[in-house]
């Protein structure tokens, strides 16, 4: 039976209160996807960030086909503010609009479905109303495997 994965995850949020369970369960999911020998198709609906983006049946993990809706945000870092604040720049001292402007510029350039398609993370950006037809096409195309 093929795997069809619908992705909407802002990322893993491991913390002390969870006692490492998030990482452990994420690793189990990663092993399951990596070891699956059936056709694997993914559709990113809204968000896919960080290790969770990889774990949720990404191309790097062996997905046969990955689709994305146009408004999806896909990438390693959900907010540019983290990297800007860690460098000791202006964002480290304030949460004012220059930081928001940097984060918005980063998101607009690097976190779009089109940017993910250009970098090979996504095979095709599809309209939401085309999801059923695109998934059916992918499953038909992969049925002989």
Secondary structure, 3 states (H helix, E strand, C coil): CCEEEEEEECCCCCCHHHCCHHHHHHHHHHHHHHHCCCCEEEEEEEEEEHHHHHHCCCHHHCCCEEEEECCCEEECCCCHHHHHHHCCCHHHHCCCHHHHHHHHHHHHHHCEHHHHHHCCCCCEEECHHHHHHHHHHHHHHHCCC
